[in-house]
Amino acid sequence: MNLNKNYENLEQNYLFTTVAKKVQEYVAQNPDKKIIKLGIGDVTRPLCKSVIDAMHRAVDEMAVQETFKGYGPEQGYAFLREAIKKYYQSHGVALKIEEIFVSDGAKSDLGNILDLFDKDNTVLVPDPVYPVYVDTNIMAGRKIIFINANENNEFLPMPDESIQADLIYICSPNNPTGAVYTKSQLKCWVDYANKNNSIILFDSAYEAFIDDEEIPHSIYEIDGSKTCAVEICSFSKTAGFTGTRCGYTIVPMEIPNLNQMWLRRQSTKFNGVPYIVQRGAEAVFSKDGSEEIKQNLRYYQNNAKIISDTLTSCKIWHIGGKHSPYIWLKCPDSMTSWEFFDYLLNNIQVVGTPGAGFGKNGEGFFRLTSFGSEENTLEAMKRFKQLFG
Ligand code: PLP
């Protein structure tokens, strides 16, 4: 028996454990201080009424002989796939039902989709980025090329014709930077991918935060994308499903073999998302459900605006927040990410996430999130103003 040696190449990710440890130590020494956490990447608002009602109804169905459900289709129930199809239509994107695969979330699909690609493929990953793209490819032993996202390109790197890559990760709106690509920028990536026979893995987990008609929610709003892009999305941030678990992946028919391979992969290694959860996800797209989830999104968007306005008034460079729950700021006075973390914790008891944890270009930057309560966000920003204003 030989173990997968690629696991030895994974770097320990101490980011969130170090954050937790530092906060714990500080609290032990300063029990009277109130800590405000603006580092969390998880939603805090509860599931909306329409989702809860739909799931209750589905639970009741499971108790009755005539409506009980056993194994469902591995690709997801038709009612949910139809609802997703309609949602894409509202953004001007025509999908076939067979192109939509329901899953238990974007993280699983991001890892699992790699089953379809050869180990010898080269992977292009922006730096900084959601660490799952890097680690899943290290586990498989693939060569990774990093593309720099930095202040000069406003954390939106564009294709470099001198780089050859087979798989390209794009996350827009981005975690951790909150940066979002325009249509014309995404068109450059699509043209590059088609020219090089590459596949774009487009992570649209935060698309629901987009607040501008001109900004694409889906890569399929871009001409030519059906021949080169797989899109992975999730109900986690859209509708608060981080603990409920549901997402979906779109694999277009136009890409040779890939749709059939993904169907084969999913029906072999996956047995579908619970019926109850899929009924909840379907309700996200109902008339009432979509209004209710928008209320939660607006709540987070308002927090993001509070943070962004405060940083502007304190003259702290930052991006994100507008189409994203993340605000990405440049640490003042050339502090490193961890120096700034300690500075905030010790002086105003506000906790964020050091940018260095998301890649080397994250050094000197810091991520704040809008997933906290409005009350805490306001209090944290009052403290920011006292320190930097
Ligand atoms: N993609 C990005 C960019 C994320 O930030 C996250 C979670 O934070 C995910 C995917 C995972 O989503 P899910 O909860 O659907 O697994």
Residues whose N, C-alpha, C, O or C-beta is under 5 A from the ligand:
A	BS01	PLP	G41 G105 A106 K107 S108 Y130 C171 N175 D203 A205 S234 S236 T242 C246 G247
